[in-house]
Amino acid sequence: MLNTDVTLRKLEILCSFIRTGSLSKTGEELSLSSVSIHKALHSLEGGVGCPLFVKEGRQLKPLPAAIYLAEMSVELLEDMGHILKKTRSKAGLESGQIRLGSMYSLTANVIPRIIMGTKIRRPDLDIDLHLGSNEELMKKLSEGAIDAVVIATPPGKLTDGLQVVPLFDDQLFFASSQKSKPNEAGIDLSQYQTEKFLTLQEGFATTSGFYDAFKLAGVKPNVVMKVGDIFSLMNMVSGDLGKTLLPGRVKALMGDAIALTPLLPKYAVTQHIALIYLQANELNANILALAAEARMLHRKMTEAN
């Protein structure tokens, strides 16, 4: 069994001492005092269980056993460095890359601003963008398949170990083609029970909000089709194949191709858009840059409103 006095740090000190030949030079190289180095080498000697040094006056002279241990430890320390690097890579903490997840509806405005701002902070950083539904992205985040997500904050209490940086709040609107735009200033969903509606598939935040709004209205919507992405949904609505509920941010995606009419306040559904990442990654310099940019964007959007 390996003695607890034998540690990688002590082996690193031994290698430096054998290479430099003095306590003072080892101290300069490793930013340690001569007393700390002497204690570490003495402790290592006890842990190995055999003499490693002899004193010659005030100097420590390494014995053949110390030289052999240092030679073998160089390769061991290099291997451990490779192991730690691969471990960080498996955890998605490779220094040059962030895997960022986002909802489709954020790709026209918010995500480009976050990516550009983060790249200014860290020019050599590569950002790999993953698009999907809220549910899919949260699952990937929890599994470590992506490093951070920009999504609508899931309802209820989030699981422990997550950091949340708020970005902005968004409301759901009644979406229709321009030619069938309602005359009302505010939509009473209880009057649209027989209307044909289109929605996204399950797992999207907008789908959950759609049903939440109709639940507030006390009616069951007549859903005639479910689609897999918000672009297809908006194209179908603009083609007058049905109505739906969409967040206000989609105007940046489609402009005036669809009409967005506010719901009556009693049917209001708010989405809280935020950057979410694992607390375990909060010391990662790339994640810190991403979070800083998200906070700056939040301030700018708050001031603009």
C-alpha positions in Angstrom: 0.0 0.0 0.0 1.3 3.5 -0.9 2.3 5.5 2.1 0.4 8.8 2.5 3.6 10.7 2.9 4.4 9.9 -0.8 2.5 12.6 -2.8 2.8 13.9 -6.3 3.7 17.3 -5.0 6.6 15.9 -3.0 7.8 14.0 -6.0 7.6 17.2 -8.0 9.8 18.9 -5.3 12.3 16.0 -5.4 12.6 16.2 -9.2 13.2 19.9 -9.0 15.8 19.5 -6.3 17.7 16.8 -8.2 17.6 18.9 -11.4 18.7 22.2 -9.8 21.0 20.8 -7.1 20.0 23.3 -4.4 17.2 24.2 -2.0 17.3 27.8 -3.0 16.9 27.2 -6.7 14.1 24.7 -6.1 12.4 27.3 -4.0 12.6 29.9 -6.8 11.3 27.4 -9.3 8.3 26.2 -7.2 7.7 29.4 -5.1 8.4 27.6 -1.9 10.7 28.4 1.1 13.8 26.3 1.8 12.3 25.2 5.1 9.1 23.8 3.2 11.3 22.0 0.7 13.5 20.4 3.4 10.4 19.3 5.3 8.8 17.8 2.1 12.0 15.9 1.2 12.4 14.6 4.8 8.7 13.5 4.8 9.1 11.8 1.4 12.1 9.9 2.7 10.0 8.6 5.6 7.2 7.6 3.2 9.5 5.7 0.9 11.1 3.9 3.8 14.7 4.2 2.9 17.5 6.9 3.0 17.4 9.3 0.1 19.9 11.9 1.2 23.0 12.4 3.3 24.1 15.7 4.9 27.4 17.2 3.8 27.8 20.2 6.0 24.7 22.3 5.5 23.9 20.7 2.1 21.8 17.7 1.2 23.4 15.2 -1.1 21.1 12.9 -3.0 21.8 9.2 -2.8 21.4 6.8 -5.8 17.9 5.9 -4.5 16.8 9.6 -4.6 18.2 9.9 -8.2 16.4 6.8 -9.3 13.1 7.9 -7.7 13.4 11.3 -9.4 14.1 9.8 -12.8 11.1 7.5 -12.5 8.9 10.3 -11.1 9.5 12.6 -14.1 7.6 10.1 -16.3 4.9 9.6 -13.6 4.3 13.4 -13.3 4.1 13.7 -17.1 1.6 10.8 -17.2 -0.5 12.4 -14.5 -0.5 15.7 -16.4 -1.9 13.9 -19.5 -4.5 12.1 -17.3 -5.7 15.4 -15.8 -5.8 17.1 -19.2 -7.9 14.2 -20.6 -10.1 14.2 -17.5 -10.9 17.9 -18.0 -11.5 17.3 -21.7 -14.0 14.5 -20.8 -15.8 17.0 -18.5 -15.9 19.6 -21.4 -13.3 21.9 -19.8 -10.8 21.9 -22.6 -9.3 25.3 -22.5 -10.0 26.3 -26.0 -13.7 25.4 -26.3 -17.1 25.9 -24.8 -20.1 23.8 -25.8 -23.1 26.2 -25.6 -26.7 25.1 -25.8 -29.5 27.4 -27.0 -33.1 27.5 -28.0 -33.7 28.2 -31.7 -35.6 31.4 -30.9 -32.5 33.1 -29.5 -30.3 32.6 -32.5 -31.3 35.8 -34.3 -30.3 38.3 -31.6 -29.3 37.1 -28.2 -26.9 34.3 -28.9 -24.8 36.2 -31.5 -24.4 39.0 -29.0 -23.3 36.7 -26.3 -20.9 34.8 -28.6 -19.3 38.0 -30.0 -18.9 39.5 -26.6 -17.3 36.4 -25.2 -15.0 36.1 -28.1 -13.8 39.7 -27.5 -12.9 38.7 -23.9 -11.2 35.4 -25.0 -10.2 35.7 -28.7 -8.8 32.1 -29.0 -12.0 30.5 -27.6 -14.0 28.3 -29.9 -17.7 28.1 -29.2 -19.6 25.0 -30.4 -23.3 25.8 -30.6 -26.0 23.1 -29.9 -29.6 23.9 -30.6 -32.6 22.1 -29.2 -35.6 22.2 -26.8 -35.5 23.3 -23.2 -35.9 19.7 -22.0 -33.2 18.3 -24.4 -30.7 21.0 -23.5 -31.1 20.7 -19.7 -30.6 16.9 -20.1 -27.4 17.4 -22.0 -26.2 20.0 -19.4 -26.8 17.6 -16.5 -25.0 14.8 -18.4 -22.0 17.0 -19.1 -22.5 16.8 -22.9 -22.6 20.6 -23.0 -21.1 23.3 -20.7 -23.8 25.9 -20.5 -27.2 26.7 -21.9 -29.2 29.8 -22.7 -32.9 28.8 -22.3 -36.1 29.7 -20.5 -35.6 28.8 -16.9 -37.6 25.6 -16.1 -40.5 26.1 -13.8 -40.2 25.1 -10.1 -37.0 24.7 -8.1 -33.9 23.9 -10.1 -31.7 21.0 -9.0 -28.7 21.8 -6.8 -25.4 22.5 -8.4 -26.6 25.0 -11.1 -25.6 28.6 -11.5 -28.2 30.9 -13.1 -27.4 34.3 -14.8 -30.7 36.1 -15.7 -30.9 37.7 -19.1 -34.4 39.0 -19.8 -38.1 38.2 -19.5 -40.3 37.6 -22.5 -44.1 37.3 -22.9 -46.1 35.0 -25.0 -48.2 36.6 -27.8 -51.1 35.4 -30.0 -49.4 34.7 -33.4 -51.3 34.7 -36.7 -50.7 35.6 -40.3 -50.9 39.2 -41.2 -54.1 38.7 -43.3 -55.9 37.0 -40.4 -54.7 39.3 -37.7 -57.4 39.8 -35.0 -58.9 43.3 -34.5 -58.7 43.1 -30.7 -56.0 45.0 -28.8 -55.8 42.1 -26.3 -56.7 38.5 -27.0 -59.2 36.7 -24.8 -58.2 33.0 -25.3 -61.5 31.8 -23.9 -63.1 33.0 -27.2 -60.7 30.9 -29.4 -61.7 27.4 -28.3 -62.6 26.3 -31.9 -59.7 28.0 -33.6 -57.1 25.7 -35.3 -53.8 25.9 -33.4 -50.3 24.7 -34.2 -47.6 24.1 -31.6 -44.1 22.9 -31.1 -43.6 19.4 -29.9 -43.3 18.5 -26.2 -40.1 19.6 -24.4 -40.1 23.2 -25.7 -40.6 26.1 -23.2 -43.0 27.7 -25.7 -45.1 24.5 -25.8 -45.4 24.5 -22.0 -46.3 28.2 -22.0 -48.9 27.6 -24.7 -50.8 25.1 -22.6 -50.3 27.2 -19.4 -52.0 30.2 -21.1 -55.0 28.1 -22.2 -55.2 26.6 -18.7 -55.6 30.1 -17.4 -58.4 30.6 -19.9 -60.1 27.5 -18.8 -60.3 26.0 -22.3 -58.7 23.2 -24.2 -57.0 24.4 -27.4 -57.8 22.7 -30.7 -54.3 21.6 -31.7 -54.2 20.3 -35.3 -50.4 19.9 -35.7 -47.2 19.8 -33.7 -43.8 20.6 -35.4 -40.2 20.1 -34.4 -38.7 23.6 -34.7 -39.8 27.2 -34.3 -38.9 28.2 -37.9 -41.3 25.6 -39.3 -44.0 26.7 -36.9 -43.6 30.4 -37.9 -43.7 29.6 -41.6 -46.9 27.6 -41.2 -48.5 30.4 -39.2 -47.4 33.0 -41.8 -48.9 30.8 -44.4 -52.2 30.9 -42.5 -52.3 27.2 -41.7 -53.3 28.0 -38.1 -52.6 30.2 -35.1 -50.2 29.7 -32.1 -48.7 31.4 -29.1 -45.1 32.7 -29.6 -42.6 34.7 -27.4 -42.0 38.3 -28.5 -38.4 37.6 -29.3 -39.4 35.8 -32.5 -40.0 39.1 -34.2 -36.2 39.3 -34.7 -36.5 36.0 -36.6 -39.5 36.8 -38.9 -40.0 40.5 -38.8 -43.5 41.4 -40.0 -44.1 38.0 -41.6 -46.4 37.1 -38.7 -48.6 39.3 -36.5 -48.1 39.2 -32.7 -51.1 40.4 -30.7 -50.9 40.7 -26.8 -52.9 38.4 -24.6 -55.2 39.8 -22.0 -53.2 40.4 -18.8 -55.1 37.5 -17.0 -53.6 35.1 -19.5 -50.1 36.4 -19.5 -47.3 33.8 -19.5 -43.7 35.0 -18.9 -40.6 33.2 -19.9 -37.4 33.9 -17.8 -34.5 33.6 -20.2 -31.2 32.9 -18.5 -27.7 31.4 -18.9 -27.4 28.3 -16.8 -24.2 26.3 -16.2 -22.9 23.7 -13.7 -21.6 25.1 -10.4 -18.7 22.7 -10.8 -17.5 24.8 -13.8 -17.7 28.2 -12.2 -13.9 28.5 -11.9 -13.4 27.7 -15.6 -12.0 30.9 -17.2 -14.1 30.4 -20.3 -17.3 29.9 -18.4 -16.5 33.0 -16.3 -16.1 35.0 -19.5 -19.4 33.7 -20.8 -21.2 34.6 -17.5 -19.6 38.0 -17.5 -20.9 38.7 -21.0 -24.4 37.4 -20.0 -24.5 39.8 -17.1 -23.4 42.7 -19.3 -26.1 41.9 -21.8 -28.7 41.7 -19.0 -27.7 45.2 -17.8 -27.9 46.6 -21.4 -31.4 45.0 -22.0 -32.6 46.2 -18.6 -31.5 49.8 -19.3 -33.0 49.7 -22.8 -36.4 48.8 -21.3 
